[in-house]
Each structure stands twice: as C-alpha cells, then as structure tokens.
Amino acid sequence: MSTTKQTSEKKLADLVYDGIFSMIASGEISENVRLPSEVELGRHFSVSRPVVREALARLRDDGLIQSRRGSGSYVMRKPDANVFRFVEIGSVSDIQRCYDFRVGFEAGAAGLAATAWRAQEMAELESAVAELSQALSKGELAVDADSRFHRAVAAATRNSYYISVQNSLDQNIRFGMNLALNLSLLKPAARNKIVLEEHAEIIEAIRQRDATAASQAMARHIDNARKRMFEGCETT
C-alpha cells in the first residue's frame, strides 16, 4: 500500500472514529447496544470496510466498545457529552493519539528526571505543583500551571532531546489538557483532588530518585487523564 493511500485511510479512520464517538456520547447509540455492522457503518460514512475496522480498533483500544465473537461490537462506556462543549468533533481522535504518545514519552521523561534533577529543577517542579493546586482550589482552568509542570519534568531530565520534544508538543498537549481540565471543573470537587494527588505522586517519586515509581506514576496520571474524558457527569 502506498504512503499516500495509508495517510488517506488514516484520515478517514479519524473521521469515522469521531463520528462513532459522537453517536455514543450523544446517546444515539446507548451503552450495551450493538453497533451497526461494518458494512452499515461503511455506507453511513461512505468509506471502505478497512477504514471502518481501523476506527473500531481504536475505539476498542480506548475502551469505548468491545467486540463479541460472532455478535459484533457493543458500546461499553458512554463518553462525557460535555466533550463537545470544548472541542470540535474532528479533534477527538487527534487528542486520543496525543495521549497515546504522551504515556510512553512522558513516563520516560519522569523516570530520567528522577535520576538527573538538581535543586533548581526540583524548585521549579514544586512551584508548578503549588500553582496548579492554587488554581484548581479557586475553580480556575489550570492549563498554564499543568503545562508548566510537565515542561518542568522534561527540564529535570537535563536532556535536550526530551526538553525539545516536550516544547514542540506543548500546544498539542495544552489542547488535551484544556479539555480534561474543563471537564474536571464540571465534576465534583473530588475530581480535582485526584488530579492533585497524581501530580504529588509524580513529584514525590522524582524527589526520592525512584525512576521506576516516577515513570509508573506519570504513565498512570496521563492514562487516567484520558479516561476521565470518558466518564459521565456523575463520576468523580
């Protein structure tokens, strides 16, 4: 398959992913209900079956649907419909793929930071967490503070490659943070407490120079942030 065709199918799969995501989030397709067949979805979105399969595979990976042998795909979880108050439908797949990358990349950064940080980097990490805590306690959108924290982790690696990649991705990362934090402000206060606890766990592992714990804490935090986008309004 040519590179051009692969790129085209990927973009079409993004559109199908976002379309099915919207149908589930809006309640058009309810939880535990079977999705239309691949053929029906292909007709609905005017795409080929391979494109539909790619979109369905991503939805399965994200925990929204589950395939049952001989029966088709079923909705497992209803995303938060408030997602569409803050982002365009076509952006959802891009945000998900960014989270996929961040889990591995930032976990690696946190692990290296635990072995490499010096006093000035730790001071910046602590300041960023304090700013995040203050903003969330006031019910403010804390994207700047959250972004500052993650850039501080990259800086604490003292590795120019981690720092450069983190900075280059900052706008993409902030876009996902904006969605996650906006949704958190609509939830019970316990949600913000969880967010702060996750950041505290990361910084404590880095402070203790425990690379494994720091890496695991960062991966957990980013994965949880992604999952929080898919929880209903009643979920803490």
C-alpha positions as CSV (number, residue, x, y, z in Angstrom):
1,M,0.0,0.0,0.0
2,S,1.4,3.4,-1.0
3,T,2.2,6.0,1.7
4,T,-0.4,8.4,0.2
5,K,-3.2,5.8,0.4
6,Q,-2.2,4.9,4.0
7,T,-2.3,8.6,5.0
8,S,-5.7,9.0,3.3
9,E,-7.2,5.9,5.1
10,K,-5.8,7.1,8.4
11,K,-7.6,10.5,8.0
12,L,-10.8,8.7,7.0
13,A,-10.5,6.4,10.1
14,D,-10.1,9.6,12.2
15,L,-13.4,10.9,10.8
16,V,-15.2,7.6,11.4
17,Y,-13.7,7.3,14.9
18,D,-15.0,10.8,15.7
19,G,-18.4,10.1,14.1
20,I,-19.0,6.9,16.2
21,F,-17.6,8.7,19.3
22,S,-20.2,11.4,18.8
23,M,-23.0,8.9,18.2
24,I,-22.2,7.2,21.5
25,A,-21.6,10.4,23.5
26,S,-24.9,11.9,22.3
27,G,-26.9,8.8,23.3
28,E,-27.8,8.0,19.7
29,I,-26.2,4.6,20.4
30,S,-26.6,3.6,24.1
31,E,-24.4,1.5,26.3
32,N,-24.6,-2.3,25.9
33,V,-26.2,-1.8,22.5
34,R,-24.7,-3.4,19.4
35,L,-23.1,-1.0,16.8
36,P,-24.2,-1.2,13.2
37,S,-22.3,-3.7,11.1
38,E,-19.0,-2.8,9.4
39,V,-21.0,-2.7,6.1
40,E,-23.6,-0.4,7.5
41,L,-21.0,1.9,9.1
42,G,-19.1,2.0,5.8
43,R,-22.3,3.1,4.0
44,H,-23.1,5.6,6.6
45,F,-19.7,7.3,6.5
46,S,-19.1,6.5,2.8
47,V,-15.8,4.7,3.5
48,S,-14.4,1.2,2.9
49,R,-14.5,-1.7,5.5
50,P,-10.8,-1.5,6.2
51,V,-11.3,2.2,7.2
52,V,-14.2,1.2,9.5
53,R,-12.1,-1.6,11.0
54,E,-9.3,0.8,11.8
55,A,-11.7,3.2,13.6
56,L,-13.3,0.3,15.5
57,A,-9.9,-0.9,16.6
58,R,-9.1,2.5,18.1
59,L,-12.5,2.6,19.8
60,R,-11.7,-0.8,21.3
61,D,-8.3,0.3,22.4
62,D,-9.8,3.4,24.1
63,G,-12.3,1.2,26.0
64,L,-15.4,2.5,24.4
65,I,-16.5,-0.6,22.6
66,Q,-16.0,-4.4,22.9
67,S,-16.1,-7.0,20.2
68,R,-18.0,-10.2,20.9
69,R,-17.2,-13.2,18.8
70,G,-19.9,-13.8,16.2
71,S,-22.1,-11.0,17.5
72,G,-20.4,-7.7,16.6
73,S,-19.2,-4.7,18.5
74,Y,-21.0,-3.3,21.6
75,V,-20.8,0.0,23.4
76,M,-19.1,-0.4,26.8
77,R,-18.8,3.1,28.0
78,K,-20.6,6.4,27.2
79,P,-18.1,9.3,26.8
80,D,-18.9,12.6,28.5
81,A,-21.1,14.6,26.1
82,N,-19.6,17.8,27.5
83,V,-16.5,17.0,25.4
84,F,-18.2,18.7,22.5
85,R,-18.7,21.9,24.5
86,F,-14.9,22.4,24.4
87,V,-13.6,20.8,21.2
88,E,-14.8,20.2,17.7
89,I,-15.9,16.7,16.9
90,G,-13.0,16.3,14.4
91,S,-10.4,16.9,17.2
92,V,-11.3,13.9,19.4
93,S,-9.2,11.3,17.6
94,D,-6.2,13.7,17.5
95,I,-6.4,14.2,21.3
96,Q,-6.5,10.5,21.8
97,R,-3.5,9.8,19.7
98,C,-1.6,12.6,21.5
99,Y,-2.4,10.8,24.8
100,D,-1.1,7.6,23.3
101,F,2.2,9.2,22.6
102,R,2.4,11.0,25.9
103,V,2.0,7.9,28.0
104,G,5.3,6.5,26.8
105,F,7.2,9.7,26.2
106,E,6.4,11.5,29.5
107,A,6.8,8.3,31.5
108,G,10.3,8.0,30.2
109,A,11.0,11.7,31.0
110,A,9.8,11.3,34.6
111,G,12.0,8.2,35.0
112,L,15.1,10.1,33.8
113,A,14.2,13.2,35.7
114,A,14.3,11.1,38.9
115,T,17.9,10.3,38.3
116,A,19.0,13.6,36.9
117,W,17.3,16.5,38.7
118,R,19.2,19.2,40.6
119,A,18.0,21.7,43.2
120,Q,16.8,24.3,40.6
121,E,14.7,21.7,38.7
122,M,13.1,20.5,41.9
123,A,12.3,24.0,42.9
124,E,10.5,24.6,39.6
125,L,8.6,21.3,39.9
126,E,7.4,22.3,43.4
127,S,6.5,25.8,42.3
128,A,4.5,24.4,39.3
129,V,2.5,22.0,41.6
130,A,1.8,24.8,44.0
131,E,0.5,27.0,41.2
132,L,-1.7,24.1,39.9
133,S,-3.1,23.5,43.4
134,Q,-3.9,27.1,43.9
135,A,-5.6,27.5,40.5
136,L,-7.8,24.3,41.0
137,S,-8.8,25.3,44.5
138,K,-10.2,28.6,43.1
139,G,-12.1,26.7,40.4
140,E,-9.9,28.1,37.7
141,L,-8.8,26.5,34.5
142,A,-5.2,25.5,35.3
143,V,-3.8,24.7,31.8
144,D,-0.8,27.1,32.2
145,A,0.2,25.5,35.6
146,D,-0.3,22.0,34.3
147,S,1.7,22.6,31.2
148,R,4.4,24.3,33.3
149,F,4.6,21.1,35.5
150,H,5.0,18.8,32.5
151,R,7.7,21.0,30.9
152,A,9.4,21.1,34.3
153,V,9.6,17.3,34.3
154,A,11.2,17.4,30.9
155,A,13.6,20.1,32.0
156,A,14.6,18.0,35.1
157,T,15.9,15.2,32.7
158,R,18.7,17.7,31.8
159,N,18.4,16.1,28.3
160,S,18.0,18.4,25.4
161,Y,16.0,15.9,23.4
162,Y,13.3,15.4,26.0
163,I,13.2,19.2,26.5
164,S,12.9,19.9,22.8
165,V,10.2,17.4,22.1
166,Q,8.2,18.5,25.1
167,N,8.3,22.1,24.0
168,S,7.5,21.3,20.4
169,L,4.4,19.3,21.5
170,D,3.3,21.9,24.0
171,Q,0.4,23.3,22.0
172,N,-1.0,19.8,21.3
173,I,-0.6,18.8,24.9
174,R,-2.3,22.0,26.1
175,F,-5.2,21.3,23.8
176,G,-5.8,17.9,25.5
177,M,-5.2,19.5,29.0
178,N,-7.7,22.2,28.2
179,L,-10.4,19.6,27.5
180,A,-9.5,17.4,30.5
181,L,-9.4,20.3,33.0
182,N,-12.6,21.9,31.6
183,L,-14.4,18.6,32.1
184,S,-12.9,18.3,35.7
185,L,-14.4,21.7,36.6
186,L,-17.8,20.3,35.8
187,K,-17.3,17.4,38.2
188,P,-17.4,17.1,42.0
189,A,-14.5,18.7,43.8
190,A,-13.1,15.2,44.5
191,R,-12.0,15.1,40.8
192,N,-9.6,17.9,41.4
193,K,-8.3,16.2,44.5
194,I,-7.5,13.2,42.4
195,V,-5.7,15.3,39.8
196,L,-3.5,16.9,42.5
197,E,-2.8,13.6,44.2
198,E,-1.5,12.2,40.9
199,H,0.9,15.2,40.4
200,A,2.0,14.9,44.0
201,E,2.8,11.2,43.5
202,I,4.9,12.0,40.4
203,I,6.9,14.7,42.1
204,E,7.5,12.7,45.3
205,A,8.8,9.7,43.3
206,I,11.1,12.1,41.4
207,R,12.3,13.7,44.7
208,Q,13.1,10.2,46.1
209,R,15.1,9.5,42.9
210,D,12.9,6.4,42.2
211,A,13.0,6.2,38.5
212,T,10.6,3.2,38.3
213,A,8.0,4.8,40.5
214,A,8.2,8.1,38.8
215,S,7.8,6.6,35.4
216,Q,4.8,4.5,36.6
217,A,3.2,7.5,38.3
218,M,3.4,9.6,35.2
219,A,2.0,6.9,32.9
220,R,-0.8,6.3,35.4
221,H,-1.6,10.1,35.5
222,I,-1.7,10.5,31.7
223,D,-3.8,7.4,31.2
224,N,-6.2,8.5,34.0
225,A,-6.5,11.9,32.4
226,R,-7.5,10.3,29.2
227,K,-10.0,8.0,30.9
228,R,-11.5,11.0,32.8
229,M,-12.7,12.3,29.4
230,F,-14.9,9.2,29.0
231,E,-16.6,9.4,32.4
232,G,-20.2,10.6,32.9
233,C,-21.1,13.7,34.8
234,E,-21.9,11.7,37.9
235,T,-18.4,10.2,38.1
236,T,-15.8,11.6,40.4
